[in-house]
Amino acid sequence: MTSQTTSQFARPRIDARALLGLYDPADTTDWGPIRAAQLHAGRQLALFMLAANLIGASLVTLILAPLVPLWQLASWGALVAAVACAVAFRRLSKRHRDAVIASLKDVRDTGLDGIGLGLVWSILPLAFGRMVDPGAALGLWIVLSVLMTASAVAMAALPLATIVFVSILGIAITTTLALIATPVMAAASALFTLLLAIATFGRGKALVVIRANEIALAERDETVSLLLREFEDSGADWLWEIDAQRRVIRANPRFAVSVGADPKTINGTAFLQILAGPTWESGNFAPALRTLAEKLKQREPFSDLLLPVYVNGEERWWEMSASPRFDERGAFVGFRGVGSDVTEQRKSQDQISKMARFDTLTGLPNRLLINEALMRAMADAEKWSSRCAFMMIDLDRFKAVNDTLGHPVGDRLLGRVSERLQLLMTDNEMIGRLGGDEFAVVVRDATDTARIERLAQTIIETLSQPYEVDAHTLYIGASVGVAIGPRDGRTAEMLIRSADLALYRSKDAGGGVFHAYEPQLHMAAEERRVLEIALRNAVENGQLHLVYQPVVNAATGALTGFEALLRWTHPEFGNVSPAKFVPLAEEARLIAPIGEWVLRTACDEAARWDVPARVAVNVSPEQLHNPAFVSVVAQALVQSGLPPERLELEVTESVFMREGTAAVQVLEKIMDLGVRLSLDDFGTGYSSLGYLAHTRFSSIKIDRSFVQDASRGTKEAIAIIRAVVALADSLGMATTAEGVETEEEHIMVQQLGCTKVQGYYFGRPLPVEEARALTLRPTGSTAAA
């Protein structure tokens, strides 16, 4: 870029019309100072040209005195003197003398000077040319030629005025010669005039180019001077210079003050000794100082070299740049450079770096710093043929705290968790927060596997102790996944994924435990991934279908309805168990669209039955926490034509575990449509009688596990069934016993008071056609009771 700029200074583009003052170009050239320079050059030679005109007029008078009447010569001489004086005085005027820039008009007006002088001198050949003899003609020609040449040379800086003067006078001479002499002489005069005009233009252009370069260089020097002055005035930057022996020379005051030395005594001191400070004697130099010494030794330029220095016992950080210097013979004479005190900038950068690597809520290392620490631990393990470990920790039941007590309490709880975790760490471990309620531990040396397992178990036990936060006693837990590197992953990313898979297994086991990574976990994760992709296309590809299991009256055996159950038949995987794909659909957030499809399909089918049997459809908590689900149910009923009382939605107790949501309001609006509500799997979850009293359930379904235990004579199961039946009777609800597979079980649940039964004893889940055919059979007392 510098070479390009210099080239532009050396060869500026000069427009011919702009040079003559006839045009103001719209380019990057600043013509104001150039025109002022043209006028200044004309002013400097104004007296010279005045003298030339007066002397020339005097010589002509002497030559023509014998031949021309004196009064005519005197009149002409006086006219020449008047015009020449007017031109000289105008060029010497104060306005032109003080001008820094000049306008286009100022230069253009110089053409009037040329016209005036050209006209008064043209009188000479035109009026007196025929009166002279050959000797006088020769003298006259010499005077005029010298005058024209002098003007072309001396006044070339004002090319418009000079060219006009030369042209007018040359035309007058050429005309006279054509009339009184030979054509050859006239042609010679014309050629002479043309050459003078061309020379004037060329010389004028050269002078303007030189002046333009001078102006540009002056501006550049001024800019550099301003920058240097500003640079010198800034308190954090300075210039420094050393000789070939690396001793300070011409010490800059700023540099001396920066190192805490006297500018007068610092000259001649070893540069590296000044920078080393108190470490000079011990030889315990900073690595950057050794790098600087090597650069100086090799005479290599360097830039932005960050160097720690000690000034008055305080550590400062300098940024150094320099280039070697050579004399005109190419001999090395030292270095010249610049230094900057970047201590404050470094502090700011350190603060930004800390903010980027530490969690603002807990003060623990964040995901970025944990990743960096893990990569270092894996590199060390690879280098020393040892092992490192990575633990992922996920808090159990933390979401319930956030949902019930709010995020501020949840944030304070995370702070308490981080405090407990930090107390468990040694120099061998780093604890960090990955985000949300996830934490991670990097174990640098994991050769003792038993110690890693003890640490994981200790973390679970410690985090499971109660917390006192804002007058609340909170109980949460923790699940941990452990991966050992490089066995379970050759890279940090792979090891994190392995620990995540192990954590997933711990969560899947119910939480509160830790698991180490095993290769089959990766296979299971890959299977889930493939299954999830297939599940996303299952609805569109028609792979999902419903089967219908009969629900009968416990006393009469009459059909009262069906429960719609979802099945998935994949062309490659075959029949996929609902126990496998339903949890996957919930994790992948596919349960809402699949659930909507199930609801619409079941309503369409039930509307075709000849008997008014109900159809029961399972609904997930995710669907009920969406207020738009009410519209989905209403649309399914309207589009299918199914009466609302023939639709029964089955929900589990987990729906009521999230407070502060719209689930209860959604259920109320659905029941306002006339739809019945059934509580599924009662007693298997976090049972509470509160929501039974506040929600208008039509029936309670007793889980098959209680039915099977009761059939084996388990007293607790029998007591639970009796209690549920009594509770349902008191609240005006029906009870449905699930999983009845034998006649003995049927008789037992009937004796215990269950009103409806469901199970293989009365019918397995049936395809659409068989279930439809069952509704056509005469069942006597088939009802929707």
ChimeraX attribute file (.defattr): number of C-alpha atoms within 10 A of each C-alpha:
attribute: neighborCount
match mode: 1-to-1
recipient: residues
	/A:1	6
	/A:2	7
	/A:3	8
	/A:4	9
	/A:5	9
	/A:6	13
	/A:7	11
	/A:8	13
	/A:9	18
	/A:10	16
	/A:11	12
	/A:12	16
	/A:13	13
	/A:14	16
	/A:15	15
	/A:16	12
	/A:17	12
	/A:18	16
	/A:19	25
	/A:20	23
	/A:21	24
	/A:22	14
	/A:23	14
	/A:24	14
	/A:25	13
	/A:26	7
	/A:27	9
	/A:28	8
	/A:29	15
	/A:30	14
	/A:31	22
	/A:32	15
	/A:33	18
	/A:34	25
	/A:35	29
	/A:36	22
	/A:37	23
	/A:38	22
	/A:39	23
	/A:40	22
	/A:41	18
	/A:42	23
	/A:43	21
	/A:44	15
	/A:45	17
	/A:46	22
	/A:47	18
	/A:48	17
	/A:49	22
	/A:50	20
	/A:51	16
	/A:52	17
	/A:53	22
	/A:54	19
	/A:55	15
	/A:56	19
	/A:57	24
	/A:58	15
	/A:59	15
	/A:60	20
	/A:61	20
	/A:62	12
	/A:63	19
	/A:64	20
	/A:65	15
	/A:66	11
	/A:67	14
	/A:68	14
	/A:69	10
	/A:70	13
	/A:71	10
	/A:72	14
	/A:73	20
	/A:74	15
	/A:75	11
	/A:76	18
	/A:77	21
	/A:78	14
	/A:79	16
	/A:80	24
	/A:81	21
	/A:82	15
	/A:83	18
	/A:84	24
	/A:85	19
	/A:86	15
	/A:87	21
	/A:88	21
	/A:89	15
	/A:90	16
	/A:91	23
	/A:92	19
	/A:93	11
	/A:94	10
	/A:95	10
	/A:96	18
	/A:97	14
	/A:98	10
	/A:99	16
	/A:100	13
	/A:101	16
	/A:102	20
	/A:103	16
	/A:104	18
	/A:105	12
	/A:106	15
	/A:107	23
	/A:108	19
	/A:109	13
	/A:110	23
	/A:111	20
	/A:112	16
	/A:113	22
	/A:114	23
	/A:115	20
	/A:116	20
	/A:117	25
	/A:118	25
	/A:119	17
	/A:120	19
	/A:121	24
	/A:122	20
	/A:123	16
	/A:124	20
	/A:125	23
	/A:126	17
	/A:127	11
	/A:128	17
	/A:129	18
	/A:130	14
	/A:131	12
	/A:132	17
	/A:133	11
	/A:134	8
	/A:135	10
	/A:136	18
	/A:137	18
	/A:138	12
	/A:139	15
	/A:140	22
	/A:141	16
	/A:142	12
	/A:143	18
	/A:144	22
	/A:145	19
	/A:146	13
	/A:147	19
	/A:148	24
	/A:149	19
	/A:150	16
	/A:151	25
	/A:152	27
	/A:153	16
	/A:154	20
	/A:155	26
	/A:156	27
	/A:157	27
	/A:158	33
	/A:159	29
	/A:160	28
	/A:161	28
	/A:162	30
	/A:163	29
	/A:164	22
	/A:165	26
	/A:166	28
	/A:167	21
	/A:168	21
	/A:169	28
	/A:170	27
	/A:171	18
	/A:172	22
	/A:173	27
	/A:174	24
	/A:175	19
	/A:176	19
	/A:177	22
	/A:178	16
	/A:179	14
	/A:180	12
	/A:181	13
	/A:182	10
	/A:183	14
	/A:184	11
	/A:185	15
	/A:186	21
	/A:187	15
	/A:188	13
	/A:189	22
	/A:190	19
	/A:191	14
	/A:192	18
	/A:193	24
	/A:194	17
	/A:195	13
	/A:196	22
	/A:197	25
	/A:198	15
	/A:199	18
	/A:200	26
	/A:201	23
	/A:202	14
	/A:203	20
	/A:204	24
	/A:205	21
	/A:206	15
	/A:207	19
	/A:208	23
	/A:209	19
	/A:210	17
	/A:211	17
	/A:212	25
	/A:213	19
	/A:214	15
	/A:215	17
	/A:216	19
	/A:217	15
	/A:218	12
	/A:219	12
	/A:220	12
	/A:221	12
	/A:222	12
	/A:223	12
	/A:224	12
	/A:225	12
	/A:226	12
	/A:227	12
	/A:228	14
	/A:229	11
	/A:230	12
	/A:231	15
	/A:232	17
	/A:233	12
	/A:234	12
	/A:235	14
	/A:236	16
	/A:237	21
	/A:238	24
	/A:239	21
	/A:240	23
	/A:241	23
	/A:242	23
	/A:243	19
	/A:244	17
	/A:245	14
	/A:246	20
	/A:247	19
	/A:248	22
	/A:249	19
	/A:250	15
	/A:251	20
	/A:252	19
	/A:253	17
	/A:254	20
	/A:255	24
	/A:256	19
	/A:257	14
	/A:258	20
	/A:259	18
	/A:260	14
	/A:261	15
	/A:262	13
	/A:263	16
	/A:264	12
	/A:265	10
	/A:266	22
	/A:267	18
	/A:268	16
	/A:269	14
	/A:270	16
	/A:271	20
	/A:272	17
	/A:273	14
	/A:274	20
	/A:275	19
	/A:276	21
	/A:277	16
	/A:278	17
	/A:279	14
	/A:280	13
	/A:281	10
	/A:282	8
	/A:283	9
	/A:284	10
	/A:285	16
	/A:286	13
	/A:287	11
	/A:288	13
	/A:289	18
	/A:290	14
	/A:291	14
	/A:292	19
	/A:293	15
	/A:294	12
	/A:295	16
	/A:296	21
	/A:297	12
	/A:298	10
	/A:299	16
	/A:300	13
	/A:301	15
	/A:302	16
	/A:303	13
	/A:304	13
	/A:305	15
	/A:306	19
	/A:307	21
	/A:308	19
	/A:309	22
	/A:310	17
	/A:311	17
	/A:312	13
	/A:313	9
	/A:314	7
	/A:315	11
	/A:316	18
	/A:317	18
	/A:318	22
	/A:319	17
	/A:320	21
	/A:321	20
	/A:322	21
	/A:323	18
	/A:324	21
	/A:325	19
	/A:326	13
	/A:327	9
	/A:328	6
	/A:329	6
	/A:330	8
	/A:331	10
	/A:332	14
	/A:333	15
	/A:334	21
	/A:335	25
	/A:336	17
	/A:337	18
	/A:338	18
	/A:339	22
	/A:340	20
	/A:341	21
	/A:342	17
	/A:343	16
	/A:344	11
	/A:345	11
	/A:346	15
	/A:347	12
	/A:348	12
	/A:349	12
	/A:350	12
	/A:351	12
	/A:352	11
	/A:353	11
	/A:354	16
	/A:355	14
	/A:356	15
	/A:357	20
	/A:358	19
	/A:359	19
	/A:360	12
	/A:361	12
	/A:362	18
	/A:363	16
	/A:364	23
	/A:365	24
	/A:366	23
	/A:367	19
	/A:368	16
	/A:369	20
	/A:370	25
	/A:371	20
	/A:372	13
	/A:373	20
	/A:374	26
	/A:375	17
	/A:376	15
	/A:377	24
	/A:378	29
	/A:379	19
	/A:380	16
	/A:381	20
	/A:382	15
	/A:383	9
	/A:384	9
	/A:385	10
	/A:386	17
	/A:387	22
	/A:388	29
	/A:389	28
	/A:390	28
	/A:391	29
	/A:392	29
	/A:393	26
	/A:394	26
	/A:395	23
	/A:396	19
	/A:397	15
	/A:398	19
	/A:399	17
	/A:400	15
	/A:401	18
	/A:402	17
	/A:403	15
	/A:404	15
	/A:405	14
	/A:406	13
	/A:407	13
	/A:408	10
	/A:409	16
	/A:410	21
	/A:411	16
	/A:412	15
	/A:413	22
	/A:414	20
	/A:415	16
	/A:416	16
	/A:417	20
	/A:418	20
	/A:419	14
	/A:420	14
	/A:421	21
	/A:422	14
	/A:423	8
	/A:424	13
	/A:425	15
	/A:426	10
	/A:427	7
	/A:428	11
	/A:429	19
	/A:430	21
	/A:431	22
	/A:432	29
	/A:433	26
	/A:434	22
	/A:435	11
	/A:436	13
	/A:437	19
	/A:438	16
	/A:439	24
	/A:440	27
	/A:441	23
	/A:442	23
	/A:443	26
	/A:444	23
	/A:445	19
	/A:446	21
	/A:447	15
	/A:448	10
	/A:449	14
	/A:450	10
	/A:451	11
	/A:452	21
	/A:453	15
	/A:454	11
	/A:455	15
	/A:456	25
	/A:457	17
	/A:458	14
	/A:459	22
	/A:460	23
	/A:461	14
	/A:462	16
	/A:463	22
	/A:464	18
	/A:465	11
	/A:466	13
	/A:467	16
	/A:468	11
	/A:469	13
	/A:470	10
	/A:471	7
	/A:472	11
	/A:473	9
	/A:474	16
	/A:475	15
	/A:476	20
	/A:477	20
	/A:478	26
	/A:479	29
	/A:480	30
	/A:481	27
	/A:482	28
	/A:483	27
	/A:484	25
	/A:485	27
	/A:486	20
	/A:487	12
	/A:488	21
	/A:489	17
	/A:490	14
	/A:491	15
	/A:492	22
	/A:493	12
	/A:494	15
	/A:495	27
	/A:496	25
	/A:497	18
	/A:498	28
	/A:499	28
	/A:500	23
	/A:501	26
	/A:502	27
	/A:503	27
	/A:504	21
	/A:505	23
	/A:506	22
	/A:507	21
	/A:508	10
	/A:509	13
	/A:510	10
	/A:511	20
	/A:512	20
	/A:513	20
	/A:514	26
	/A:515	22
	/A:516	22
	/A:517	23
	/A:518	15
	/A:519	11
	/A:520	10
	/A:521	17
	/A:522	15
	/A:523	11
	/A:524	13
	/A:525	14
	/A:526	12
	/A:527	12
	/A:528	15
	/A:529	14
	/A:530	11
	/A:531	18
	/A:532	18
	/A:533	12
	/A:534	16
	/A:535	23
	/A:536	15
	/A:537	12
	/A:538	17
	/A:539	15
	/A:540	9
	/A:541	11
	/A:542	11
	/A:543	16
	/A:544	18
	/A:545	19
	/A:546	19
	/A:547	20
	/A:548	24
	/A:549	23
	/A:550	26
	/A:551	26
	/A:552	25
	/A:553	22
	/A:554	22
	/A:555	15
	/A:556	12
	/A:557	15
	/A:558	19
	/A:559	25
	/A:560	22
	/A:561	28
	/A:562	24
	/A:563	22
	/A:564	26
	/A:565	18
	/A:566	18
	/A:567	17
	/A:568	20
	/A:569	15
	/A:570	17
	/A:571	8
	/A:572	7
	/A:573	10
	/A:574	9
	/A:575	12
	/A:576	14
	/A:577	12
	/A:578	14
	/A:579	8
	/A:580	11
	/A:581	18
	/A:582	19
	/A:583	13
	/A:584	18
	/A:585	20
	/A:586	15
	/A:587	11
	/A:588	14
	/A:589	12
	/A:590	17
	/A:591	21
	/A:592	19
	/A:593	14
	/A:594	19
	/A:595	19
	/A:596	17
	/A:597	15
	/A:598	21
	/A:599	23
	/A:600	18
	/A:601	16
	/A:602	27
	/A:603	27
	/A:604	17
	/A:605	17
	/A:606	27
	/A:607	19
	/A:608	14
	/A:609	16
	/A:610	13
	/A:611	21
	/A:612	19
	/A:613	23
	/A:614	28
	/A:615	26
	/A:616	26
	/A:617	24
	/A:618	20
	/A:619	19
	/A:620	18
	/A:621	20
	/A:622	16
	/A:623	20
	/A:624	22
	/A:625	18
	/A:626	14
	/A:627	16
	/A:628	11
	/A:629	20
	/A:630	19
	/A:631	12
	/A:632	15
	/A:633	20
	/A:634	14
	/A:635	13
	/A:636	20
	/A:637	22
	/A:638	12
	/A:639	11
	/A:640	17
	/A:641	14
	/A:642	21
	/A:643	17
	/A:644	21
	/A:645	16
	/A:646	20
	/A:647	24
	/A:648	23
	/A:649	23
	/A:650	21
	/A:651	22
	/A:652	19
	/A:653	19
	/A:654	12
	/A:655	18
	/A:656	18
	/A:657	16
	/A:658	17
	/A:659	15
	/A:660	12
	/A:661	17
	/A:662	14
	/A:663	20
	/A:664	18
	/A:665	15
	/A:666	19
	/A:667	23
	/A:668	17
	/A:669	15
	/A:670	22
	/A:671	21
	/A:672	11
	/A:673	15
	/A:674	14
	/A:675	21
	/A:676	22
	/A:677	23
	/A:678	24
	/A:679	21
	/A:680	20
	/A:681	20
	/A:682	18
	/A:683	17
	/A:684	13
	/A:685	11
	/A:686	10
	/A:687	14
	/A:688	13
	/A:689	8
	/A:690	9
	/A:691	13
	/A:692	16
	/A:693	10
	/A:694	10
	/A:695	15
	/A:696	17
	/A:697	23
	/A:698	19
	/A:699	23
	/A:700	24
	/A:701	24
	/A:702	25
	/A:703	18
	/A:704	17
	/A:705	14
	/A:706	23
	/A:707	25
	/A:708	18
	/A:709	14
	/A:710	20
	/A:711	19
	/A:712	12
	/A:713	11
	/A:714	13
	/A:715	11
	/A:716	12
	/A:717	18
	/A:718	21
	/A:719	14
	/A:720	16
	/A:721	23
	/A:722	17
	/A:723	13
	/A:724	21
	/A:725	24
	/A:726	17
	/A:727	17
	/A:728	19
	/A:729	16
	/A:730	9
	/A:731	15
	/A:732	13
	/A:733	18
	/A:734	20
	/A:735	26
	/A:736	26
	/A:737	27
	/A:738	23
	/A:739	21
	/A:740	23
	/A:741	18
	/A:742	14
	/A:743	10
	/A:744	11
	/A:745	20
	/A:746	25
	/A:747	13
	/A:748	17
	/A:749	25
	/A:750	17
	/A:751	13
	/A:752	17
	/A:753	20
	/A:754	27
	/A:755	22
	/A:756	26
	/A:757	27
	/A:758	26
	/A:759	20
	/A:760	14
	/A:761	14
	/A:762	20
	/A:763	16
	/A:764	14
	/A:765	19
	/A:766	18
	/A:767	13
	/A:768	16
	/A:769	10
	/A:770	13
	/A:771	20
	/A:772	18
	/A:773	11
	/A:774	17
	/A:775	20
	/A:776	12
	/A:777	11
	/A:778	9
	/A:779	13
	/A:780	9
	/A:781	13
	/A:782	20
	/A:783	16
	/A:784	16
	/A:785	15
